[in-house]
Amino acid sequence: MVMTQADIGTDQLRQASDQIVSGYQSSSRTVLDIGCGPNKVPGAVGVDCLALPGVDVVHDLDSYPYPFAADSVDEIHAYHVLEHVPDVMATMEELWRISKPGATVHIRVPHFTGILAWKDPTHKRSFTSESFGYFGQNSYSYYTRARFDVMSVSLRYSIQPKSGWTGPVFAKIMQRLLDWHPTFGERHLAYLVGGVDEIRATLKAIKPAA
């Protein structure tokens, strides 16, 4: 059953969300797919602003707070969401608020050199491999109270469109170079070979134990 904010108030929305979350818990783990669209991560609670198939909680991600309790989520997936929101800092703070201590947050966003970053008119920004260091791992983290440990960051390259056999082979070679030296690939190779399409990052929420 999909619930909408138009149907119920904020307090009732949170209570209903808690009930949905409880129904999806497996081995006491709660997984959210934020901005899931019609392609929700299996076993997760899907959250989106539209009542698409698979969406369990309809909520505008630009509206804070989200209808989930603090320190209540074990794992969050946010695939190609952050490039759409007007305030990345506020969104990351909200993901941090609802995360349990040590919760993992899996993020996919467009890289600033890739064609995918700017062809969608709803995109408001793109990212670099160092963007997530601003949430606790560099000296500029005073802009936010959210704290995450960056567990992994990878750059993903692909040919658009994939025609013939040369495209996929070239993409595989480029991917190996990016995996070997991400910084060199991002700052130099990306401009020579058409850009990096996607950044995949895994973060861990750093906060006092509840």
LODO-781256 format. One record per residue: residue in one letter; z, y, x of N, C-alpha, C, O in turn. Coordinates in steps of 0.05 Angstrom, whole numbers, padded with zeros to 5 digits, always signed. Example, Ala and Ser with C-alpha at 12.3 -4.5 7.8 and 13.67 -1.06 7.14 Angstrom:
BEGIN
A+00156-00114+00264+00156-00090+00246+00156-00066+00264+00169-00066+00285
S+00142-00045+00257+00143-00021+00273+00157+00001+00258+00161+00023+00268
***
This chain:
BEGIN
M+00000-00024+00017+00000+00000+00000+00000+00025+00018+00017+00028+00035
V-00019+00043+00013-00021+00067+00028-00005+00089+00014-00008+00092-00011
M+00011+00104+00028+00026+00126+00016+00016+00152+00027+00008+00154+00050
T+00017+00172+00011+00008+00199+00019+00030+00219+00015+00048+00216-00001
Q+00028+00241+00031+00047+00262+00028+00045+00277+00002+00064+00289-00008
A+00021+00275-00011+00018+00288-00036+00034+00274-00058+00041+00286-00079
D+00039+00248-00054+00053+00232-00074+00083+00235-00072+00096+00234-00093
I+00093+00238-00048+00122+00238-00044+00131+00260-00025+00114+00268-00008
G+00156+00268-00026+00166+00289-00009+00172+00278+00019+00169+00255+00025
T+00180+00297+00037+00185+00289+00065+00206+00268+00068+00202+00248+00083
D+00229+00271+00055+00251+00251+00058+00242+00225+00046+00247+00204+00059
Q+00229+00225+00023+00219+00200+00012+00198+00187+00029+00196+00163+00031
L+00181+00205+00041+00160+00194+00059+00172+00179+00082+00163+00158+00089
R+00193+00191+00094+00206+00177+00116+00219+00151+00108+00218+00131+00122
Q+00232+00151+00085+00244+00126+00075+00223+00105+00070+00227+00081+00077
A+00201+00113+00058+00179+00094+00053+00167+00084+00079+00160+00061+00081
S+00164+00103+00098+00154+00095+00124+00172+00074+00138+00163+00055+00150
D+00198+00079+00135+00218+00060+00147+00214+00032+00134+00217+00012+00148
Q+00209+00031+00108+00205+00006+00095+00180-00008+00105+00180-00032+00109
I+00158+00008+00109+00134-00004+00119+00137-00014+00148+00129-00036+00154
V+00151+00002+00164+00157-00006+00192+00172-00032+00192+00166-00050+00208
S+00193-00034+00175+00209-00059+00174+00192-00083+00167+00197-00105+00177
G+00172-00079+00150+00155-00101+00142+00137-00110+00164+00127-00133+00163
Y+00131-00094+00184+00113-00101+00205+00128-00109+00231+00115-00117+00250
Q+00154-00108+00231+00169-00115+00255+00166-00144+00261+00168-00161+00243
S+00161-00150+00286+00159-00177+00296+00177-00180+00320+00173-00166+00340
S+00197-00198+00319+00216-00202+00340+00230-00175+00347+00234-00169+00371
S+00236-00160+00326+00250-00135+00329+00234-00114+00344+00245-00094+00354
R+00208-00117+00346+00190-00097+00359+00175-00082+00338+00164-00094+00319
T+00173-00056+00341+00158-00039+00323+00135-00026+00339+00139-00013+00359
V+00110-00030+00329+00086-00020+00342+00072-00001+00323+00067-00007+00300
L+00065+00023+00332+00050+00043+00317+00023+00047+00329+00020+00047+00353
D+00003+00050+00312-00024+00058+00320-00029+00085+00308-00035+00088+00284
I-00026+00106+00324-00028+00134+00315-00057+00143+00315-00071+00140+00335
G-00066+00153+00292-00094+00161+00289-00113+00137+00290-00133+00138+00303
C-00105+00116+00277-00119+00090+00279-00146+00089+00267-00163+00073+00276
G-00152+00106+00247-00177+00104+00233-00179+00077+00220-00159+00065+00212
P-00204+00066+00217-00207+00040+00204-00204+00016+00224-00208-00007+00216
N-00197+00022+00249-00196+00001+00269-00168-00001+00281-00164+00003+00305
K-00149-00009+00264-00121-00010+00273-00116-00033+00292-00128-00054+00290
V-00098-00028+00311-00090-00050+00330-00076-00071+00313-00058-00065+00297
P-00084-00097+00316-00072-00118+00301-00041-00119+00303-00031-00118+00325
G-00028-00121+00280+00001-00123+00280+00016-00097+00281+00040-00096+00280
A+00001-00075+00283+00013-00048+00285+00015-00035+00257+00001-00043+00238
V+00032-00015+00255+00032+00003+00232+00012+00025+00237+00015+00040+00256
G-00008+00027+00220-00029+00046+00223-00023+00073+00211-00014+00074+00188
V-00027+00094+00226-00021+00121+00217-00046+00138+00220-00058+00139+00242
D-00054+00151+00199-00078+00169+00201-00076+00190+00178-00060+00187+00160
C-00092+00211+00180-00092+00232+00160-00108+00224+00136-00107+00238+00116
L-00124+00203+00138-00140+00193+00115-00132+00165+00107-00124+00149+00124
A-00134+00159+00081-00127+00133+00071-00149+00113+00075-00161+00103+00055
L-00156+00108+00100-00177+00089+00106-00167+00061+00105-00142+00056+00105
P-00184+00041+00104-00175+00013+00104-00159+00007+00129-00167+00014+00151
G-00135-00005+00125-00117-00011+00148-00096+00010+00153-00077+00005+00168
V-00099+00034+00142-00079+00055+00146-00055+00050+00128-00058+00047+00103
D-00032+00049+00140-00007+00043+00125+00008+00068+00117+00020+00070+00096
V+00007+00088+00134+00021+00113+00130+00001+00136+00133-00010+00140+00155
V-00004+00151+00112-00022+00174+00113-00005+00199+00120+00012+00207+00105
H-00011+00210+00143+00004+00233+00153-00014+00250+00171-00027+00239+00188
D-00013+00276+00167-00027+00294+00185-00013+00297+00211+00010+00305+00212
L-00026+00289+00233-00013+00289+00259-00007+00317+00270+00007+00320+00289
D-00018+00337+00256-00012+00365+00264+00014+00375+00250+00022+00397+00254
S+00025+00358+00232+00049+00365+00218+00074+00351+00229+00074+00326+00230
Y+00093+00366+00238+00117+00355+00251+00142+00360+00234+00143+00380+00220
P+00161+00342+00234+00161+00317+00249+00145+00295+00235+00139+00297+00212
Y+00139+00274+00251+00126+00251+00239+00147+00235+00223+00171+00237+00228
P+00138+00220+00203+00157+00206+00185+00168+00181+00197+00168+00160+00184
F+00179+00183+00221+00192+00160+00234+00217+00170+00248+00218+00192+00259
A+00237+00153+00248+00263+00161+00260+00261+00163+00290+00244+00150+00303
A+00278+00179+00302+00280+00181+00331+00289+00154+00342+00304+00139+00330
D+00278+00147+00366+00286+00123+00380+00281+00098+00363+00298+00080+00363
S+00258+00096+00349+00254+00074+00331+00230+00057+00338+00226+00036+00325
V+00213+00065+00357+00188+00052+00362+00187+00040+00390+00195+00053+00409
D+00178+00015+00392+00176+00001+00418+00150+00006+00432+00149+00006+00457
E+00128+00010+00417+00102+00012+00429+00084+00030+00412+00084+00028+00387
I+00069+00048+00425+00051+00066+00410+00024+00064+00423+00020+00064+00447
H+00004+00063+00405-00024+00065+00414-00036+00091+00403-00034+00096+00379
A-00048+00107+00420-00060+00132+00412-00088+00133+00425-00091+00144+00447
Y-00107+00121+00411-00134+00118+00423-00152+00141+00412-00159+00142+00388
H-00160+00159+00430-00178+00181+00424-00166+00197+00401-00179+00202+00380
V-00142+00206+00405-00127+00223+00386-00121+00250+00398-00125+00271+00385
L-00111+00250+00423-00101+00275+00434-00122+00296+00438-00116+00320+00438
E-00147+00288+00440-00168+00309+00443-00174+00323+00417-00187+00344+00416
H-00163+00313+00395-00167+00325+00369-00144+00344+00360-00149+00361+00343
V-00120+00341+00370-00098+00356+00360-00097+00384+00373-00105+00387+00396
P-00087+00404+00358-00087+00431+00369-00065+00436+00390-00067+00454+00406
D-00044+00420+00389-00021+00424+00407-00013+00397+00420+00003+00382+00409
V-00025+00392+00443-00019+00366+00457+00010+00364+00464+00022+00343+00462
M+00022+00386+00473+00050+00385+00482+00068+00377+00459+00086+00360+00462
A+00064+00389+00435+00080+00382+00412+00076+00353+00403+00095+00340+00395
T+00051+00344+00404+00045+00316+00397+00059+00297+00416+00070+00277+00407
M+00057+00302+00442+00070+00285+00461+00100+00285+00458+00114+00265+00461
E+00111+00308+00451+00140+00310+00446+00148+00293+00422+00169+00281+00422
E+00131+00293+00402+00137+00277+00378+00135+00247+00384+00151+00231+00374
L+00115+00239+00400+00113+00211+00408+00137+00203+00424+00148+00181+00422
W+00146+00221+00441+00170+00216+00457+00195+00214+00439+00212+00197+00444
R+00197+00231+00419+00220+00231+00402+00223+00205+00387+00246+00194+00385
I+00202+00194+00377+00203+00169+00361+00204+00144+00378+00210+00123+00368
S+00199+00147+00404+00199+00124+00422+00228+00116+00429+00245+00133+00433
K+00232+00090+00431+00257+00080+00442+00257+00085+00472+00236+00088+00484
P+00280+00085+00484+00281+00087+00514+00265+00064+00526+00270+00040+00520
G+00246+00070+00543+00230+00050+00556+00206+00041+00540+00191+00023+00548
A+00201+00053+00517+00178+00046+00500+00152+00052+00515+00151+00071+00531
T+00132+00036+00510+00106+00040+00523+00087+00055+00504+00087+00050+00480
V+00072+00074+00516+00053+00089+00501+00025+00086+00514+00021+00093+00537
H+00007+00074+00499-00020+00069+00510-00039+00091+00499-00041+00095+00475
I-00052+00105+00517-00068+00128+00510-00097+00124+00521-00101+00115+00543
R-00116+00132+00504-00144+00134+00513-00154+00162+00505-00151+00170+00482
V-00166+00176+00524-00176+00203+00519-00202+00206+00535-00207+00191+00554
P-00219+00225+00527-00244+00230+00542-00239+00244+00568-00221+00262+00570
H-00254+00237+00589-00252+00250+00615-00269+00275+00614-00289+00276+00600
F-00261+00296+00629-00274+00322+00627-00303+00321+00637-00318+00340+00630
T-00311+00302+00652-00339+00301+00663-00358+00285+00645-00382+00285+00650
G-00347+00271+00626-00364+00253+00610-00377+00266+00586-00367+00286+00575
I-00400+00255+00578-00414+00266+00554-00398+00262+00529-00400+00278+00510
L-00381+00242+00528-00365+00237+00504-00344+00258+00499-00334+00261+00477
A-00337+00273+00520-00316+00293+00518-00325+00316+00499-00308+00327+00485
W-00350+00323+00499-00358+00348+00486-00379+00344+00464-00387+00363+00451
K-00389+00320+00460-00410+00317+00439-00398+00317+00411-00412+00323+00392
D-00373+00311+00409-00359+00311+00383-00349+00340+00378-00332+00349+00393
P-00358+00354+00357-00349+00381+00352-00320+00384+00344-00309+00406+00343
T-00307+00361+00337-00279+00362+00330-00261+00360+00355-00236+00363+00352
H-00272+00356+00379-00256+00354+00403-00247+00382+00411-00263+00401+00411
K-00222+00385+00418-00211+00411+00426-00206+00413+00457-00203+00435+00467
R-00206+00390+00470-00201+00390+00499-00209+00363+00511-00215+00344+00497
S-00209+00362+00538-00212+00337+00552-00190+00335+00573-00173+00353+00574
F-00190+00314+00589-00168+00308+00606-00177+00300+00634-00200+00293+00638
T-00158+00300+00653-00163+00288+00680-00143+00266+00684-00125+00262+00668
S-00146+00252+00706-00128+00230+00713-00100+00240+00718-00081+00224+00718
E-00096+00266+00723-00070+00277+00729-00057+00291+00706-00035+00302+00709
S-00070+00292+00683-00059+00307+00660-00032+00297+00651-00015+00314+00643
F-00027+00271+00652-00002+00261+00641+00022+00264+00660+00044+00257+00653
G+00016+00274+00684+00038+00280+00703+00054+00304+00695+00075+00309+00706
Y+00044+00319+00675+00058+00343+00666+00080+00337+00646+00092+00355+00635
F+00087+00312+00643+00108+00304+00625+00130+00290+00641+00140+00269+00634
G+00138+00303+00664+00161+00294+00679+00155+00286+00707+00174+00281+00722
Q+00130+00285+00716+00124+00275+00743+00113+00296+00762+00107+00290+00785
N+00111+00321+00753+00103+00342+00772+00121+00366+00767+00137+00367+00749
S+00118+00386+00784+00135+00409+00784+00130+00428+00761+00144+00448+00758
Y+00109+00423+00745+00103+00440+00722+00112+00428+00695+00104+00438+00674
S+00130+00409+00696+00138+00395+00672+00159+00410+00656+00169+00400+00636
Y+00165+00435+00664+00184+00451+00649+00173+00461+00623+00187+00474+00608
Y+00147+00456+00618+00135+00465+00593+00143+00448+00569+00138+00455+00546
T+00155+00425+00574+00162+00406+00553+00187+00391+00559+00194+00387+00583
R+00201+00382+00539+00224+00365+00543+00217+00335+00543+00234+00318+00549
A+00192+00329+00535+00184+00301+00535+00182+00290+00564+00171+00304+00581
R+00192+00266+00568+00191+00255+00595+00180+00226+00594+00190+00209+00580
F+00158+00223+00609+00145+00197+00611+00141+00189+00640+00135+00206+00656
D+00143+00164+00646+00135+00153+00672+00107+00143+00669+00101+00127+00651
V+00089+00152+00686+00061+00143+00685+00059+00116+00699+00060+00115+00723
M+00056+00096+00683+00055+00068+00694+00028+00062+00706+00026+00049+00727
S+00007+00070+00692-00020+00065+00703-00040+00085+00691-00037+00094+00668
V-00061+00091+00706-00083+00108+00697-00108+00097+00708-00110+00091+00732
S-00128+00093+00691-00154+00083+00701-00176+00099+00689-00175+00109+00666
L-00198+00103+00704-00222+00117+00695-00243+00096+00687-00247+00076+00701
R-00256+00100+00665-00275+00081+00654-00303+00094+00654-00307+00115+00643
Y-00322+00079+00665-00350+00089+00667-00368+00070+00651-00365+00046+00652
S-00387+00082+00637-00408+00066+00624-00433+00081+00621-00433+00106+00621
I-00455+00067+00619-00481+00079+00615-00486+00084+00585-00482+00065+00569
Q-00495+00107+00578-00501+00114+00550-00531+00123+00548-00537+00144+00560
P-00548+00109+00533-00544+00083+00522-00548+00061+00543-00558+00066+00564
K-00541+00036+00536-00543+00014+00554-00570+00000+00549-00572-00017+00531
S-00590+00007+00565-00616-00004+00562-00624-00021+00586-00619-00014+00609
G-00635-00045+00580-00643-00063+00602-00620-00074+00617-00597-00073+00607
W-00625-00085+00640-00604-00098+00656-00593-00079+00678-00571-00082+00688
T-00609-00059+00685-00601-00041+00707-00577-00024+00699-00559-00018+00715
G-00576-00015+00674-00554+00002+00665-00527-00011+00668-00509-00001+00681
P-00523-00035+00655-00497-00049+00658-00490-00056+00687-00466-00054+00694
V-00510-00063+00704-00504-00070+00732-00494-00045+00746-00475-00046+00761
F-00508-00022+00742-00500+00003+00755-00472+00011+00746-00456+00020+00762
A-00467+00008+00719-00441+00015+00709-00419-00002+00721-00397+00008+00727
K-00424-00027+00726-00405-00045+00738-00399-00037+00767-00376-00037+00776
I-00419-00029+00782-00416-00019+00809-00399+00006+00809-00380+00009+00825
M-00405+00025+00791-00390+00050+00790-00361+00044+00782-00343+00057+00793
Q-00356+00026+00764-00329+00019+00756-00313+00009+00779-00289+00015+00782
R-00325-00007+00796-00311-00018+00819-00304+00005+00839-00283+00005+00851
L-00322+00024+00842-00317+00047+00859-00294+00064+00848-00277+00073+00863
L-00294+00068+00822-00272+00083+00810-00245+00069+00812-00225+00082+00816
D-00245+00043+00809-00221+00028+00812-00211+00028+00841-00187+00028+00846
W-00230+00029+00860-00222+00029+00888-00210+00056+00896-00190+00056+00911
H-00221+00078+00888-00211+00104+00895-00215+00124+00872-00234+00138+00872
P-00197+00124+00852-00200+00141+00828-00203+00171+00835-00219+00184+00822
T-00188+00181+00854-00189+00210+00859-00216+00218+00870-00228+00238+00862
F-00227+00202+00889-00253+00208+00900-00275+00206+00878-00293+00222+00876
G-00272+00185+00862-00291+00181+00840-00291+00204+00820-00312+00213+00811
E-00267+00213+00814-00264+00234+00794-00275+00261+00804-00288+00276+00789
R-00269+00267+00829-00275+00294+00840-00303+00296+00852-00314+00318+00855
H-00316+00273+00858-00342+00275+00871-00363+00258+00858-00383+00268+00849
L-00358+00232+00856-00379+00214+00845-00386+00220+00816-00409+00217+00808
A-00366+00228+00800-00370+00233+00772-00393+00253+00767-00408+00250+00748
Y-00395+00273+00783-00415+00294+00780-00443+00284+00788-00463+00295+00780
L-00444+00264+00806-00469+00254+00816-00482+00233+00798-00506+00230+00797
V-00465+00219+00783-00475+00196+00768-00472+00199+00738-00475+00179+00723
G-00465+00222+00728-00465+00226+00700-00438+00228+00686-00436+00231+00662
G-00417+00225+00702-00391+00229+00690-00376+00204+00683-00388+00182+00680
V-00350+00207+00680-00332+00185+00671-00327+00189+00642-00320+00211+00633
D-00330+00168+00626-00328+00171+00597-00299+00172+00587-00293+00188+00570
E-00281+00156+00599-00255+00153+00586-00233+00150+00607-00237+00139+00629
I-00209+00160+00600-00185+00155+00615-00167+00137+00599-00163+00142+00575
R-00156+00116+00611-00137+00099+00598-00111+00101+00613-00109+00096+00637
A-00090+00108+00599-00064+00112+00612-00042+00097+00597-00043+00095+00572
T-00024+00086+00611+00000+00073+00600+00025+00088+00610+00029+00089+00634
L+00040+00098+00591+00064+00113+00598+00089+00098+00588+00088+00081+00570
K+00112+00105+00600+00138+00093+00591+00156+00116+00585+00160+00135+00601
A+00168+00116+00561+00186+00137+00552+00212+00137+00569+00225+00116+00570
I+00218+00159+00581+00243+00162+00596+00263+00178+00580+00258+00202+00575
K+00284+00166+00572+00305+00180+00557+00331+00164+00559+00330+00140+00565
P+00353+00176+00554+00379+00162+00555+00379+00139+00536+00368+00140+00514
A+00392+00117+00543+00394+00094+00526+00409+00102+00500+00429+00116+00501
A+00398+00093+00478+00411+00099+00452+00438+00086+00449+00451+00089+00429
***
